[in-house]
Amino acid sequence: MTLDQTTESGSNKNKGEKIPEGKTTRAIEQVTARAPSQVWLWAAGAAITGSLALYLTGRRTAGIFVGLWPLTFLVMGNYNKLVKSIGSTGDRGTEASDWPGAPGS
């Protein structure tokens, strides 16, 4: 089964049909692709440091709120790296075995 296929009640409705990216998704990818991957890692580190500082200075609620940000930054960095390496259209193929490091590749 490819990533482009969806299953519903055991049938492949979109077999072979490519689903185009939305304009918003492409715009976000173009903007985030300009930033080096390290930006997301540094942002997560800064959020952790800021969260700890807020928490230790008595602003616990703000510290917890800011402490939720690092995961978001790391996920965005991971997504950004995937888009940079394989592209949003899946240029390397949509079969799981086409991806680097996949069993049988």
C-alpha positions in Angstrom: 0.0 0.0 0.0 1.3 3.5 -0.8 1.1 6.6 1.2 -1.3 8.1 -1.4 -3.9 5.3 -0.9 -6.6 5.4 1.7 -8.5 2.5 2.9 -12.2 2.6 3.7 -14.0 -0.6 4.5 -11.0 -2.5 3.0 -11.1 -0.7 -0.4 -8.5 1.5 -1.9 -10.5 4.6 -3.0 -7.6 6.8 -4.2 -5.3 4.2 -5.7 -2.8 5.9 -7.9 -4.4 9.3 -7.5 -2.1 12.1 -6.3 -3.5 14.5 -3.8 -2.0 18.0 -4.4 -0.6 20.1 -1.6 -2.6 23.1 -0.5 -1.4 26.7 -1.1 -1.1 27.3 2.6 1.1 24.2 3.1 3.4 25.2 0.3 3.7 28.7 1.6 4.6 27.5 5.0 7.1 25.0 3.6 8.8 27.7 1.5 9.2 30.0 4.5 10.4 27.4 6.9 12.8 25.8 4.4 14.8 29.0 4.4 15.7 28.6 8.1 18.5 26.2 9.0 17.5 23.1 10.8 19.4 24.3 13.9 17.0 27.1 14.4 14.3 24.7 15.7 16.8 23.0 18.1 17.9 26.4 19.5 14.3 27.5 19.8 13.5 24.4 21.8 16.5 24.9 24.0 15.6 28.6 24.6 12.0 27.6 25.5 13.3 25.0 28.0 15.7 27.6 29.5 12.9 30.3 29.6 10.5 27.8 31.1 12.9 26.9 33.9 13.7 30.6 34.6 10.0 31.5 34.8 9.2 28.5 37.0 12.1 29.1 39.4 11.2 32.8 39.7 7.7 32.0 40.9 5.8 32.5 37.6 4.9 28.8 37.6 1.9 29.0 35.3 3.9 30.9 32.7 6.8 28.5 33.1 4.5 25.5 32.4 3.0 27.3 29.4 6.4 28.0 27.9 7.5 24.5 28.8 5.0 23.1 26.3 6.7 24.9 23.4 9.9 22.7 23.0 8.0 19.7 21.7 6.3 21.9 19.1 9.6 23.4 17.9 11.2 19.9 17.7 8.2 18.5 15.7 8.4 21.5 13.3 12.2 20.9 12.9 11.5 17.3 12.2 8.9 18.1 9.6 11.1 20.8 8.1 14.0 18.3 7.8 11.7 15.7 6.1 10.4 18.3 3.6 14.0 19.3 2.8 15.2 15.8 2.3 12.3 14.1 0.5 10.2 17.1 -0.6 6.5 17.6 0.0 5.6 15.6 -3.1 7.5 12.5 -2.0 10.1 12.6 -4.8 11.7 9.4 -3.5 8.6 7.3 -3.9 5.6 6.6 -1.8 6.3 2.9 -1.1 7.7 2.4 2.4 10.5 0.3 0.9 11.6 3.3 -1.3 12.6 5.3 1.8 16.2 5.2 3.0 16.9 2.8 5.8 13.7 0.8 5.2 13.9 -2.9 5.5 14.6 -4.5 2.1 15.9 -1.2 0.5 
